[in-house]
Every structure is written in C-alpha cells, then in structure tokens.
Amino acid sequence: MTPNKRSLHIESSGQLCIYCGACVGVCPLNCIYLDETRITFDEKICTRCEICVKACPVGAIEIG
C-alpha cells in the first residue's frame, strides 16, 4: 500500500455486513469480492473512491 492511500476495512463488530453485494456491484474497478462468509478488497487496485461506502445499505464499510 502506498503511503497516500487510506486504509480500507469492513466493520465487523455487531455483524453489520449483510452480504447483499451492493458494494460489489458498484465498484468501478471490480476489486471487491464476496462469498457467503466474508468480503475482501484488493488493496492494490482500490483507489479509495468511496463508492462502495455510499452504496452499503447498513454502513458496514469504512475507509479510514
């Protein structure tokens, strides 16, 4: 990760993520992967555009 990129993580406390796939569908770089137990991000590709943050209906994605 380059120093100017902010960290990206899924907030898992309280089981916020409902695995709806909304973030996967809106990612312009296709760097979000979903299976039935977790979501992962390819940090090397992600530009921290925050489109996925806005698309998440339960606020489970944070970029900090």
N, C-alpha and C positions, 0 to 999 in steps of 0.2 A: 504494500500500500504506500502510495506516495504521501509525503508529509502534508500536502494541502488538502487531501481528501479526509472528510469527516468519517468517523466510524459508523457502521450500519449494523443494527441488530434487531431481532424480533423480541418484543417484550413478552416474556412467557409467564411472568408472575400473574396469578389469577386466571391462567388459561385464556388469555384474551383472544388468541388466534382461533378462528372457527374453520380454517381450511377451506374457505369459499373460493379461493383462486382469483379474486378480484385483482390482486396485485400482479399476478402472473399475466393476466390478460391485457394490462395497460402498460407494461414495461416496454419501452421502445427499443431496448437493447436485448430483450429476451434473456436477462441474466438472473431471473428468479425461477426457482424450481420448487415444485410442490409434490409431496406424496401424502399418504394418509396420516403420517405421524410428525411431519416437520416441513418447514420452508427453509430453503437455503438460497443465498445470494452469491453470485460470482463477484467477489470484491474487486477483481482485476478489471472487470468490464464495467461495473456500475459507476456512473458519473455523479451520483447523489442528486439526481434531478428532483426527487421527492414526489414524483407522480404516483408511485405506489403508496406513499404515506397518505396522500389525499384520497386515493381510491379505497383504502381499507375501511370497511364499514364499522369496525369495532376499535379502531385506533391501536392496533397491535404492532405497527411498525414505527420505529423511532430511528431517526438519523441524528447522531449527536457528536 
